[in-house]
């Protein structure tokens, strides 16, 4: 199962969405994280277990996402 998102990371996501940014830096890890809007624009789930995956669980499973759960 996916790890919970910290409050700081959730805020960074909200701010990135407000700016129309495709991604943001996770304030704890320094990793680049794609926003939900960027992932949705791709048109399909890639199955990589993205933090903000906007696709339904059924589609995540079809894409063989390892952490997809109901």
PDB file of N, CA, C, O and CB in Angstrom:
ATOM      1  N   UNK A   1       0.843  -1.182   0.000  1.00  0.00           N
ATOM      2  CA  UNK A   1       0.000   0.000   0.000  1.00  0.00           C
ATOM      3  C   UNK A   1       0.883   1.238   0.000  1.00  0.00           C
ATOM      4  O   UNK A   1       1.965   1.227   0.587  1.00  0.00           O
ATOM      5  CB  UNK A   1      -0.956   0.002   1.217  1.00  0.00           C
ATOM      6  N   UNK A   2       0.435   2.299  -0.649  1.00  0.00           N
ATOM      7  CA  UNK A   2       1.196   3.540  -0.734  1.00  0.00           C
ATOM      8  C   UNK A   2       1.343   4.188   0.638  1.00  0.00           C
ATOM      9  O   UNK A   2       0.453   4.120   1.485  1.00  0.00           O
ATOM     10  CB  UNK A   2       0.523   4.510  -1.705  1.00  0.00           C
ATOM     11  N   UNK A   3       2.487   4.811   0.822  1.00  0.00           N
ATOM     12  CA  UNK A   3       2.717   5.508   2.080  1.00  0.00           C
ATOM     13  C   UNK A   3       1.920   6.805   2.100  1.00  0.00           C
ATOM     14  O   UNK A   3       1.699   7.411   1.052  1.00  0.00           O
ATOM     15  CB  UNK A   3       4.222   5.789   2.287  1.00  0.00           C
ATOM     16  N   UNK A   4       1.485   7.239   3.291  1.00  0.00           N
ATOM     17  CA  UNK A   4       0.738   8.490   3.365  1.00  0.00           C
ATOM     18  C   UNK A   4       1.613   9.673   2.957  1.00  0.00           C
ATOM     19  O   UNK A   4       2.823   9.676   3.184  1.00  0.00           O
ATOM     20  CB  UNK A   4       0.190   8.700   4.781  1.00  0.00           C
ATOM     21  N   UNK A   5       0.990  10.658   2.361  1.00  0.00           N
ATOM     22  CA  UNK A   5       1.685  11.872   1.930  1.00  0.00           C
ATOM     23  C   UNK A   5       1.767  12.823   3.110  1.00  0.00           C
ATOM     24  O   UNK A   5       0.770  13.048   3.796  1.00  0.00           O
ATOM     25  CB  UNK A   5       0.962  12.547   0.719  1.00  0.00           C
ATOM     26  N   UNK A   6       2.948  13.383   3.354  1.00  0.00           N
ATOM     27  CA  UNK A   6       3.108  14.333   4.455  1.00  0.00           C
ATOM     28  C   UNK A   6       2.326  15.607   4.157  1.00  0.00           C
ATOM     29  O   UNK A   6       2.006  15.892   3.003  1.00  0.00           O
ATOM     30  CB  UNK A   6       4.604  14.657   4.689  1.00  0.00           C
ATOM     31  N   UNK A   7       2.023  16.364   5.197  1.00  0.00           N
ATOM     32  CA  UNK A   7       1.311  17.631   5.032  1.00  0.00           C
ATOM     33  C   UNK A   7       2.107  18.580   4.147  1.00  0.00           C
ATOM     34  O   UNK A   7       1.528  19.299   3.333  1.00  0.00           O
ATOM     35  CB  UNK A   7       1.037  18.282   6.397  1.00  0.00           C
ATOM     36  N   UNK A   8       3.424  18.589   4.299  1.00  0.00           N
ATOM     37  CA  UNK A   8       4.272  19.476   3.491  1.00  0.00           C
ATOM     38  C   UNK A   8       4.217  19.085   2.016  1.00  0.00           C
ATOM     39  O   UNK A   8       4.159  19.956   1.148  1.00  0.00           O
ATOM     40  CB  UNK A   8       5.731  19.435   3.994  1.00  0.00           C
ATOM     41  N   UNK A   9       4.234  17.781   1.726  1.00  0.00           N
ATOM     42  CA  UNK A   9       4.155  17.324   0.339  1.00  0.00           C
ATOM     43  C   UNK A   9       2.781  17.618  -0.243  1.00  0.00           C
ATOM     44  O   UNK A   9       2.670  18.015  -1.402  1.00  0.00           O
ATOM     45  CB  UNK A   9       4.461  15.821   0.245  1.00  0.00           C
ATOM     46  N   UNK A  10       1.735  17.425   0.552  1.00  0.00           N
ATOM     47  CA  UNK A  10       0.375  17.731   0.080  1.00  0.00           C
ATOM     48  C   UNK A  10       0.256  19.219  -0.260  1.00  0.00           C
ATOM     49  O   UNK A  10      -0.362  19.585  -1.260  1.00  0.00           O
ATOM     50  CB  UNK A  10      -0.682  17.336   1.155  1.00  0.00           C
ATOM     51  N   UNK A  11       0.843  20.062   0.566  1.00  0.00           N
ATOM     52  CA  UNK A  11       0.808  21.506   0.307  1.00  0.00           C
ATOM     53  C   UNK A  11       1.615  21.844  -0.954  1.00  0.00           C
ATOM     54  O   UNK A  11       1.194  22.683  -1.750  1.00  0.00           O
ATOM     55  CB  UNK A  11       1.363  22.291   1.528  1.00  0.00           C
ATOM     56  N   UNK A  12       2.752  21.205  -1.136  1.00  0.00           N
ATOM     57  CA  UNK A  12       3.561  21.434  -2.335  1.00  0.00           C
ATOM     58  C   UNK A  12       2.785  21.038  -3.585  1.00  0.00           C
ATOM     59  O   UNK A  12       2.897  21.694  -4.620  1.00  0.00           O
ATOM     60  CB  UNK A  12       4.885  20.646  -2.257  1.00  0.00           C
ATOM     61  N   UNK A  13       1.995  19.964  -3.493  1.00  0.00           N
ATOM     62  CA  UNK A  13       1.171  19.532  -4.632  1.00  0.00           C
ATOM     63  C   UNK A  13       0.105  20.582  -4.937  1.00  0.00           C
ATOM     64  O   UNK A  13      -0.090  20.953  -6.095  1.00  0.00           O
ATOM     65  CB  UNK A  13       0.506  18.157  -4.342  1.00  0.00           C
ATOM     66  N   UNK A  14      -0.577  21.057  -3.912  1.00  0.00           N
ATOM     67  CA  UNK A  14      -1.610  22.083  -4.095  1.00  0.00           C
ATOM     68  C   UNK A  14      -1.005  23.332  -4.747  1.00  0.00           C
ATOM     69  O   UNK A  14      -1.591  23.903  -5.666  1.00  0.00           O
ATOM     70  CB  UNK A  14      -2.268  22.447  -2.732  1.00  0.00           C
ATOM     71  N   UNK A  15       0.159  23.746  -4.268  1.00  0.00           N
ATOM     72  CA  UNK A  15       0.807  24.941  -4.818  1.00  0.00           C
ATOM     73  C   UNK A  15       1.244  24.722  -6.271  1.00  0.00           C
ATOM     74  O   UNK A  15       1.121  25.627  -7.097  1.00  0.00           O
ATOM     75  CB  UNK A  15       2.021  25.329  -3.959  1.00  0.00           C
ATOM     76  N   UNK A  16       1.747  23.537  -6.582  1.00  0.00           N
ATOM     77  CA  UNK A  16       2.142  23.234  -7.950  1.00  0.00           C
ATOM     78  C   UNK A  16       0.933  23.260  -8.878  1.00  0.00           C
ATOM     79  O   UNK A  16       1.011  23.791  -9.986  1.00  0.00           O
ATOM     80  CB  UNK A  16       2.835  21.870  -8.017  1.00  0.00           C
ATOM     81  N   UNK A  17      -0.183  22.690  -8.431  1.00  0.00           N
ATOM     82  CA  UNK A  17      -1.411  22.721  -9.236  1.00  0.00           C
ATOM     83  C   UNK A  17      -1.865  24.159  -9.475  1.00  0.00           C
ATOM     84  O   UNK A  17      -2.266  24.511 -10.584  1.00  0.00           O
ATOM     85  CB  UNK A  17      -2.534  21.919  -8.543  1.00  0.00           C
ATOM     86  N   UNK A  18      -1.800  24.980  -8.440  1.00  0.00           N
ATOM     87  CA  UNK A  18      -2.229  26.378  -8.566  1.00  0.00           C
ATOM     88  C   UNK A  18      -1.364  27.142  -9.574  1.00  0.00           C
ATOM     89  O   UNK A  18      -1.856  28.032 -10.268  1.00  0.00           O
ATOM     90  CB  UNK A  18      -2.175  27.074  -7.198  1.00  0.00           C
ATOM     91  N   UNK A  19      -0.085  26.795  -9.650  1.00  0.00           N
ATOM     92  CA  UNK A  19       0.841  27.447 -10.589  1.00  0.00           C
ATOM     93  C   UNK A  19       0.747  26.851 -11.989  1.00  0.00           C
ATOM     94  O   UNK A  19       1.279  27.415 -12.945  1.00  0.00           O
ATOM     95  CB  UNK A  19       2.276  27.334 -10.079  1.00  0.00           C
ATOM     96  N   UNK A  20       0.074  25.716 -12.108  1.00  0.00           N
ATOM     97  CA  UNK A  20       0.023  25.021 -13.389  1.00  0.00           C
ATOM     98  C   UNK A  20       1.314  24.267 -13.681  1.00  0.00           C
ATOM     99  O   UNK A  20       1.603  23.947 -14.834  1.00  0.00           O
ATOM    100  CB  UNK A  20      -0.260  26.006 -14.504  1.00  0.00           C
ATOM    101  N   UNK A  21       2.087  23.983 -12.638  1.00  0.00           N
ATOM    102  CA  UNK A  21       3.351  23.265 -12.798  1.00  0.00           C
ATOM    103  C   UNK A  21       3.088  21.780 -13.049  1.00  0.00           C
ATOM    104  O   UNK A  21       2.101  21.226 -12.565  1.00  0.00           O
ATOM    105  CB  UNK A  21       4.244  23.449 -11.549  1.00  0.00           C
ATOM    106  N   UNK A  22       3.968  21.152 -13.801  1.00  0.00           N
ATOM    107  CA  UNK A  22       3.838  19.726 -14.089  1.00  0.00           C
ATOM    108  C   UNK A  22       4.307  18.860 -12.923  1.00  0.00           C
ATOM    109  O   UNK A  22       3.898  17.706 -12.798  1.00  0.00           O
ATOM    110  CB  UNK A  22       4.625  19.375 -15.338  1.00  0.00           C
ATOM    111  N   UNK A  23       5.161  19.415 -12.077  1.00  0.00           N
ATOM    112  CA  UNK A  23       5.738  18.630 -10.989  1.00  0.00           C
ATOM    113  C   UNK A  23       6.153  19.558  -9.845  1.00  0.00           C
ATOM    114  O   UNK A  23       6.072  20.781  -9.950  1.00  0.00           O
ATOM    115  CB  UNK A  23       6.953  17.803 -11.491  1.00  0.00           C
ATOM    116  N   UNK A  24       6.598  18.940  -8.758  1.00  0.00           N
ATOM    117  CA  UNK A  24       7.147  19.691  -7.627  1.00  0.00           C
ATOM    118  C   UNK A  24       8.212  18.840  -6.963  1.00  0.00           C
ATOM    119  O   UNK A  24       8.270  17.630  -7.181  1.00  0.00           O
ATOM    120  CB  UNK A  24       6.030  20.088  -6.605  1.00  0.00           C
ATOM    121  N   UNK A  25       9.051  19.463  -6.157  1.00  0.00           N
ATOM    122  CA  UNK A  25      10.049  18.725  -5.395  1.00  0.00           C
ATOM    123  C   UNK A  25       9.459  18.358  -4.052  1.00  0.00           C
ATOM    124  O   UNK A  25       8.961  19.216  -3.323  1.00  0.00           O
ATOM    125  CB  UNK A  25      11.349  19.547  -5.222  1.00  0.00           C
ATOM    126  N   UNK A  26       9.519  17.068  -3.728  1.00  0.00           N
ATOM    127  CA  UNK A  26       9.049  16.629  -2.417  1.00  0.00           C
ATOM    128  C   UNK A  26       9.947  17.281  -1.367  1.00  0.00           C
ATOM    129  O   UNK A  26      11.167  17.118  -1.408  1.00  0.00           O
ATOM    130  CB  UNK A  26       9.063  15.053  -2.293  1.00  0.00           C
ATOM    131  N   UNK A  27       9.352  18.020  -0.426  1.00  0.00           N
ATOM    132  CA  UNK A  27      10.163  18.738   0.549  1.00  0.00           C
ATOM    133  C   UNK A  27      10.958  17.836   1.497  1.00  0.00           C
ATOM    134  O   UNK A  27      11.931  18.287   2.102  1.00  0.00           O
ATOM    135  CB  UNK A  27       9.286  19.628   1.349  1.00  0.00           C
ATOM    136  N   UNK A  28      10.560  16.583   1.631  1.00  0.00           N
ATOM    137  CA  UNK A  28      11.287  15.674   2.528  1.00  0.00           C
ATOM    138  C   UNK A  28      12.371  14.883   1.807  1.00  0.00           C
ATOM    139  O   UNK A  28      13.456  14.678   2.351  1.00  0.00           O
ATOM    140  CB  UNK A  28      10.319  14.714   3.187  1.00  0.00           C
ATOM    141  N   UNK A  29      12.086  14.439   0.590  1.00  0.00           N
ATOM    142  CA  UNK A  29      13.021  13.564  -0.116  1.00  0.00           C
ATOM    143  C   UNK A  29      13.830  14.264  -1.205  1.00  0.00           C
ATOM    144  O   UNK A  29      14.913  13.811  -1.576  1.00  0.00           O
ATOM    145  CB  UNK A  29      12.271  12.428  -0.722  1.00  0.00           C
ATOM    146  N   UNK A  30      13.286  15.382  -1.714  1.00  0.00           N
ATOM    147  CA  UNK A  30      13.933  16.060  -2.831  1.00  0.00           C
ATOM    148  C   UNK A  30      13.621  15.427  -4.178  1.00  0.00           C
ATOM    149  O   UNK A  30      14.120  15.883  -5.207  1.00  0.00           O
ATOM    150  CB  UNK A  30      15.412  16.076  -2.623  1.00  0.00           C
ATOM    151  N   UNK A  31      12.790  14.371  -4.183  1.00  0.00           N
ATOM    152  CA  UNK A  31      12.401  13.721  -5.437  1.00  0.00           C
ATOM    153  C   UNK A  31      11.440  14.608  -6.212  1.00  0.00           C
ATOM    154  O   UNK A  31      10.669  15.366  -5.624  1.00  0.00           O
ATOM    155  CB  UNK A  31      11.758  12.346  -5.165  1.00  0.00           C
ATOM    156  N   UNK A  32      11.491  14.507  -7.537  1.00  0.00           N
ATOM    157  CA  UNK A  32      10.525  15.180  -8.398  1.00  0.00           C
ATOM    158  C   UNK A  32       9.268  14.329  -8.427  1.00  0.00           C
ATOM    159  O   UNK A  32       9.331  13.126  -8.680  1.00  0.00           O
ATOM    160  CB  UNK A  32      11.094  15.408  -9.844  1.00  0.00           C
ATOM    161  N   UNK A  33       8.116  14.960  -8.165  1.00  0.00           N
ATOM    162  CA  UNK A  33       6.831  14.265  -8.127  1.00  0.00           C
ATOM    163  C   UNK A  33       5.903  14.919  -9.150  1.00  0.00           C
ATOM    164  O   UNK A  33       5.728  16.137  -9.142  1.00  0.00           O
ATOM    165  CB  UNK A  33       6.203  14.304  -6.687  1.00  0.00           C
ATOM    166  N   UNK A  34       5.314  14.118 -10.022  1.00  0.00           N
ATOM    167  CA  UNK A  34       4.375  14.644 -11.015  1.00  0.00           C
ATOM    168  C   UNK A  34       3.036  14.948 -10.365  1.00  0.00           C
ATOM    169  O   UNK A  34       2.589  14.223  -9.476  1.00  0.00           O
ATOM    170  CB  UNK A  34       4.190  13.648 -12.174  1.00  0.00           C
ATOM    171  N   UNK A  35       2.394  16.033 -10.815  1.00  0.00           N
ATOM    172  CA  UNK A  35       1.081  16.383 -10.279  1.00  0.00           C
ATOM    173  C   UNK A  35       0.005  15.501 -10.912  1.00  0.00           C
ATOM    174  O   UNK A  35       0.225  14.880 -11.952  1.00  0.00           O
ATOM    175  CB  UNK A  35       0.770  17.880 -10.527  1.00  0.00           C
ATOM    176  N   UNK A  36      -1.151  15.459 -10.269  1.00  0.00           N
ATOM    177  CA  UNK A  36      -2.281  14.686 -10.788  1.00  0.00           C
ATOM    178  C   UNK A  36      -2.686  15.190 -12.172  1.00  0.00           C
ATOM    179  O   UNK A  36      -3.022  14.393 -13.048  1.00  0.00           O
ATOM    180  CB  UNK A  36      -3.479  14.763  -9.821  1.00  0.00           C
ATOM    181  N   UNK A  37      -2.656  16.510 -12.373  1.00  0.00           N
ATOM    182  CA  UNK A  37      -3.021  17.061 -13.679  1.00  0.00           C
ATOM    183  C   UNK A  37      -2.075  16.582 -14.779  1.00  0.00           C
ATOM    184  O   UNK A  37      -2.515  16.272 -15.886  1.00  0.00           O
ATOM    185  CB  UNK A  37      -3.021  18.588 -13.624  1.00  0.00           C
ATOM    186  N   UNK A  38      -0.787  16.521 -14.478  1.00  0.00           N
ATOM    187  CA  UNK A  38       0.194  16.042 -15.452  1.00  0.00           C
ATOM    188  C   UNK A  38      -0.066  14.580 -15.791  1.00  0.00           C
ATOM    189  O   UNK A  38      -0.025  14.190 -16.957  1.00  0.00           O
ATOM    190  CB  UNK A  38       1.626  16.220 -14.915  1.00  0.00           C
ATOM    191  N   UNK A  39      -0.330  13.782 -14.774  1.00  0.00           N
ATOM    192  CA  UNK A  39      -0.591  12.362 -14.997  1.00  0.00           C
ATOM    193  C   UNK A  39      -1.872  12.162 -15.798  1.00  0.00           C
ATOM    194  O   UNK A  39      -1.925  11.294 -16.670  1.00  0.00           O
ATOM    195  CB  UNK A  39      -0.684  11.618 -13.662  1.00  0.00           C
ATOM    196  N   UNK A  40      -2.891  12.944 -15.517  1.00  0.00           N
ATOM    197  CA  UNK A  40      -4.152  12.836 -16.247  1.00  0.00           C
ATOM    198  C   UNK A  40      -3.960  13.203 -17.716  1.00  0.00           C
ATOM    199  O   UNK A  40      -4.568  12.593 -18.596  1.00  0.00           O
ATOM    200  CB  UNK A  40      -5.222  13.736 -15.610  1.00  0.00           C
ATOM    201  N   UNK A  41      -3.119  14.198 -17.981  1.00  0.00           N
ATOM    202  CA  UNK A  41      -2.865  14.627 -19.360  1.00  0.00           C
ATOM    203  C   UNK A  41      -2.183  13.536 -20.183  1.00  0.00           C
ATOM    204  O   UNK A  41      -2.244  13.563 -21.413  1.00  0.00           O
ATOM    205  CB  UNK A  41      -2.008  15.887 -19.366  1.00  0.00           C
ATOM    206  N   UNK A  42      -1.541  12.588 -19.527  1.00  0.00           N
ATOM    207  CA  UNK A  42      -0.888  11.484 -20.241  1.00  0.00           C
ATOM    208  C   UNK A  42      -1.909  10.571 -20.905  1.00  0.00           C
ATOM    209  O   UNK A  42      -1.606   9.927 -21.910  1.00  0.00           O
ATOM    210  CB  UNK A  42      -0.015  10.673 -19.283  1.00  0.00           C
ATOM    211  N   UNK A  43      -3.115  10.512 -20.350  1.00  0.00           N
ATOM    212  CA  UNK A  43      -4.182   9.752 -20.979  1.00  0.00           C
ATOM    213  C   UNK A  43      -4.407   8.348 -20.464  1.00  0.00           C
ATOM    214  O   UNK A  43      -5.441   7.746 -20.754  1.00  0.00           O
ATOM    215  CB  UNK A  43      -3.925   9.677 -22.388  1.00  0.00           C
ATOM    216  N   UNK A  44      -3.468   7.811 -19.709  1.00  0.00           N
ATOM    217  CA  UNK A  44      -3.627   6.460 -19.169  1.00  0.00           C
ATOM    218  C   UNK A  44      -2.655   6.265 -18.007  1.00  0.00           C
ATOM    219  O   UNK A  44      -1.630   6.941 -17.920  1.00  0.00           O
ATOM    220  CB  UNK A  44      -3.390   5.383 -20.274  1.00  0.00           C
ATOM    221  N   UNK A  45      -2.988   5.349 -17.135  1.00  0.00           N
ATOM    222  CA  UNK A  45      -2.111   5.011 -16.016  1.00  0.00           C
ATOM    223  C   UNK A  45      -0.879   4.284 -16.556  1.00  0.00           C
ATOM    224  O   UNK A  45      -0.996   3.394 -17.398  1.00  0.00           O
ATOM    225  CB  UNK A  45      -2.859   4.133 -14.959  1.00  0.00           C
ATOM    226  N   UNK A  46       0.301   4.668 -16.065  1.00  0.00           N
ATOM    227  CA  UNK A  46       1.544   4.039 -16.516  1.00  0.00           C
ATOM    228  C   UNK A  46       1.908   2.819 -15.684  1.00  0.00           C
ATOM    229  O   UNK A  46       2.781   2.044 -16.074  1.00  0.00           O
ATOM    230  CB  UNK A  46       2.678   5.038 -16.472  1.00  0.00           C
ATOM    231  N   UNK A  47       1.243   2.639 -14.534  1.00  0.00           N
ATOM    232  CA  UNK A  47       1.503   1.480 -13.692  1.00  0.00           C
ATOM    233  C   UNK A  47       2.712   1.613 -12.786  1.00  0.00           C
ATOM    234  O   UNK A  47       3.136   0.631 -12.178  1.00  0.00           O
ATOM    235  CB  UNK A  47       1.674   0.293 -14.540  1.00  0.00           C
ATOM    236  N   UNK A  48       3.276   2.812 -12.683  1.00  0.00           N
ATOM    237  CA  UNK A  48       4.498   3.003 -11.892  1.00  0.00           C
ATOM    238  C   UNK A  48       4.249   3.272 -10.410  1.00  0.00           C
ATOM    239  O   UNK A  48       5.197   3.340  -9.628  1.00  0.00           O
ATOM    240  CB  UNK A  48       5.285   4.136 -12.462  1.00  0.00           C
ATOM    241  N   UNK A  49       3.006   3.422 -10.023  1.00  0.00           N
ATOM    242  CA  UNK A  49       2.710   3.704  -8.615  1.00  0.00           C
ATOM    243  C   UNK A  49       2.866   5.166  -8.274  1.00  0.00           C
ATOM    244  O   UNK A  49       3.283   5.500  -7.164  1.00  0.00           O
ATOM    245  CB  UNK A  49       3.600   2.887  -7.722  1.00  0.00           C
ATOM    246  N   UNK A  50       2.546   6.034  -9.191  1.00  0.00           N
ATOM    247  CA  UNK A  50       2.693   7.480  -8.976  1.00  0.00           C
ATOM    248  C   UNK A  50       1.870   7.943  -7.775  1.00  0.00           C
ATOM    249  O   UNK A  50       0.743   7.491  -7.571  1.00  0.00           O
ATOM    250  CB  UNK A  50       2.269   8.257 -10.236  1.00  0.00           C
ATOM    251  N   UNK A  51       2.439   8.837  -6.994  1.00  0.00           N
ATOM    252  CA  UNK A  51       1.819   9.328  -5.761  1.00  0.00           C
ATOM    253  C   UNK A  51       0.435   9.928  -6.001  1.00  0.00           C
ATOM    254  O   UNK A  51      -0.484   9.687  -5.218  1.00  0.00           O
ATOM    255  CB  UNK A  51       2.716  10.364  -5.110  1.00  0.00           C
ATOM    256  N   UNK A  52       0.276  10.691  -7.054  1.00  0.00           N
ATOM    257  CA  UNK A  52      -0.985  11.395  -7.297  1.00  0.00           C
ATOM    258  C   UNK A  52      -1.753  10.813  -8.486  1.00  0.00           C
ATOM    259  O   UNK A  52      -2.441  11.543  -9.200  1.00  0.00           O
ATOM    260  CB  UNK A  52      -0.717  12.876  -7.534  1.00  0.00           C
ATOM    261  N   UNK A  53      -1.636   9.517  -8.695  1.00  0.00           N
ATOM    262  CA  UNK A  53      -2.314   8.878  -9.824  1.00  0.00           C
ATOM    263  C   UNK A  53      -3.817   9.175  -9.776  1.00  0.00           C
ATOM    264  O   UNK A  53      -4.483   8.862  -8.789  1.00  0.00           O
ATOM    265  CB  UNK A  53      -2.065   7.347  -9.813  1.00  0.00           C
ATOM    266  N   UNK A  54      -4.350   9.785 -10.850  1.00  0.00           N
ATOM    267  CA  UNK A  54      -5.765  10.146 -10.869  1.00  0.00           C
ATOM    268  C   UNK A  54      -6.684   9.057 -11.435  1.00  0.00           C
ATOM    269  O   UNK A  54      -7.898   9.245 -11.514  1.00  0.00           O
ATOM    270  CB  UNK A  54      -5.940  11.394 -11.665  1.00  0.00           C
ATOM    271  N   UNK A  55      -6.108   7.935 -11.821  1.00  0.00           N
ATOM    272  CA  UNK A  55      -6.892   6.912 -12.495  1.00  0.00           C
ATOM    273  C   UNK A  55      -7.541   5.942 -11.510  1.00  0.00           C
ATOM    274  O   UNK A  55      -7.000   5.690 -10.434  1.00  0.00           O
ATOM    275  CB  UNK A  55      -6.018   6.150 -13.465  1.00  0.00           C
ATOM    276  N   UNK A  56      -8.707   5.397 -11.882  1.00  0.00           N
ATOM    277  CA  UNK A  56      -9.401   4.450 -11.010  1.00  0.00           C
ATOM    278  C   UNK A  56      -8.550   3.207 -10.743  1.00  0.00           C
ATOM    279  O   UNK A  56      -7.674   2.855 -11.533  1.00  0.00           O
ATOM    280  CB  UNK A  56     -10.740   4.042 -11.633  1.00  0.00           C
ATOM    281  N   UNK A  57      -8.822   2.562  -9.627  1.00  0.00           N
ATOM    282  CA  UNK A  57      -8.059   1.373  -9.224  1.00  0.00           C
ATOM    283  C   UNK A  57      -8.086   0.312 -10.319  1.00  0.00           C
ATOM    284  O   UNK A  57      -7.069  -0.333 -10.572  1.00  0.00           O
ATOM    285  CB  UNK A  57      -8.619   0.791  -7.914  1.00  0.00           C
ATOM    286  N   UNK A  58      -9.225   0.121 -10.968  1.00  0.00           N
ATOM    287  CA  UNK A  58      -9.315  -0.902 -12.021  1.00  0.00           C
ATOM    288  C   UNK A  58      -8.320  -0.608 -13.141  1.00  0.00           C
ATOM    289  O   UNK A  58      -7.679  -1.527 -13.653  1.00  0.00           O
ATOM    290  CB  UNK A  58     -10.753  -0.973 -12.592  1.00  0.00           C
ATOM    291  N   UNK A  59      -8.185   0.639 -13.520  1.00  0.00           N
ATOM    292  CA  UNK A  59      -7.229   0.992 -14.575  1.00  0.00           C
ATOM    293  C   UNK A  59      -5.791   0.836 -14.086  1.00  0.00           C
ATOM    294  O   UNK A  59      -4.916   0.416 -14.844  1.00  0.00           O
ATOM    295  CB  UNK A  59      -7.468   2.435 -15.057  1.00  0.00           C
ATOM    296  N   UNK A  60      -5.548   1.172 -12.826  1.00  0.00           N
ATOM    297  CA  UNK A  60      -4.210   0.985 -12.262  1.00  0.00           C
ATOM    298  C   UNK A  60      -3.828  -0.487 -12.281  1.00  0.00           C
ATOM    299  O   UNK A  60      -2.684  -0.830 -12.581  1.00  0.00           O
ATOM    300  CB  UNK A  60      -4.144   1.535 -10.825  1.00  0.00           C
ATOM    301  N   UNK A  61      -4.774  -1.354 -11.963  1.00  0.00           N
ATOM    302  CA  UNK A  61      -4.499  -2.798 -11.983  1.00  0.00           C
ATOM    303  C   UNK A  61      -4.211  -3.281 -13.404  1.00  0.00           C
ATOM    304  O   UNK A  61      -3.310  -4.092 -13.617  1.00  0.00           O
ATOM    305  CB  UNK A  61      -5.689  -3.581 -11.390  1.00  0.00           C
ATOM    306  N   UNK A  62      -4.984  -2.777 -14.382  1.00  0.00           N
ATOM    307  CA  UNK A  62      -4.735  -3.159 -15.781  1.00  0.00           C
ATOM    308  C   UNK A  62      -3.326  -2.755 -16.198  1.00  0.00           C
ATOM    309  O   UNK A  62      -2.684  -3.447 -16.988  1.00  0.00           O
ATOM    310  CB  UNK A  62      -5.778  -2.507 -16.722  1.00  0.00           C
ATOM    311  N   UNK A  63      -2.847  -1.632 -15.665  1.00  0.00           N
ATOM    312  CA  UNK A  63      -1.500  -1.162 -15.967  1.00  0.00           C
ATOM    313  C   UNK A  63      -0.451  -1.856 -15.107  1.00  0.00           C
ATOM    314  O   UNK A  63       0.738  -1.547 -15.193  1.00  0.00           O
ATOM    315  CB  UNK A  63      -1.416   0.340 -15.770  1.00  0.00           C
ATOM    316  N   UNK A  64      -0.903  -2.805 -14.271  1.00  0.00           N
ATOM    317  CA  UNK A  64      -0.044  -3.590 -13.391  1.00  0.00           C
ATOM    318  C   UNK A  64       0.660  -2.753 -12.341  1.00  0.00           C
ATOM    319  O   UNK A  64       1.818  -3.004 -12.008  1.00  0.00           O
ATOM    320  CB  UNK A  64       0.973  -4.324 -14.200  1.00  0.00           C
ATOM    321  N   UNK A  65      -0.053  -1.741 -11.813  1.00  0.00           N
ATOM    322  CA  UNK A  65       0.487  -0.946 -10.715  1.00  0.00           C
ATOM    323  C   UNK A  65       0.628  -1.849  -9.494  1.00  0.00           C
ATOM    324  O   UNK A  65      -0.344  -2.488  -9.091  1.00  0.00           O
ATOM    325  CB  UNK A  65      -0.426   0.289 -10.402  1.00  0.00           C
ATOM    326  N   UNK A  66       1.809  -1.913  -8.903  1.00  0.00           N
ATOM    327  CA  UNK A  66       2.032  -2.848  -7.799  1.00  0.00           C
ATOM    328  C   UNK A  66       1.279  -2.514  -6.521  1.00  0.00           C
ATOM    329  O   UNK A  66       1.034  -3.407  -5.710  1.00  0.00           O
ATOM    330  CB  UNK A  66       3.478  -2.909  -7.497  1.00  0.00           C
ATOM    331  N   UNK A  67       0.905  -1.257  -6.316  1.00  0.00           N
ATOM    332  CA  UNK A  67       0.280  -0.862  -5.045  1.00  0.00           C
ATOM    333  C   UNK A  67      -1.192  -0.537  -5.186  1.00  0.00           C
ATOM    334  O   UNK A  67      -1.770   0.044  -4.268  1.00  0.00           O
ATOM    335  CB  UNK A  67       0.995   0.329  -4.467  1.00  0.00           C
ATOM    336  N   UNK A  68      -1.825  -0.887  -6.299  1.00  0.00           N
ATOM    337  CA  UNK A  68      -3.240  -0.566  -6.489  1.00  0.00           C
ATOM    338  C   UNK A  68      -4.086  -1.324  -5.471  1.00  0.00           C
ATOM    339  O   UNK A  68      -3.967  -2.541  -5.329  1.00  0.00           O
ATOM    340  CB  UNK A  68      -3.693  -0.907  -7.931  1.00  0.00           C
ATOM    341  N   UNK A  69      -4.935  -0.591  -4.772  1.00  0.00           N
ATOM    342  CA  UNK A  69      -5.829  -1.221  -3.810  1.00  0.00           C
ATOM    343  C   UNK A  69      -7.141  -0.446  -3.765  1.00  0.00           C
ATOM    344  O   UNK A  69      -7.198   0.720  -4.157  1.00  0.00           O
ATOM    345  CB  UNK A  69      -5.177  -1.285  -2.403  1.00  0.00           C
ATOM    346  N   UNK A  70      -8.179  -1.094  -3.290  1.00  0.00           N
ATOM    347  CA  UNK A  70      -9.497  -0.455  -3.203  1.00  0.00           C
ATOM    348  C   UNK A  70      -9.574   0.479  -2.027  1.00  0.00           C
ATOM    349  O   UNK A  70     -10.611   1.102  -1.801  1.00  0.00           O
ATOM    350  CB  UNK A  70     -10.595  -1.497  -3.101  1.00  0.00           C
TER     351      UNK A  70
END
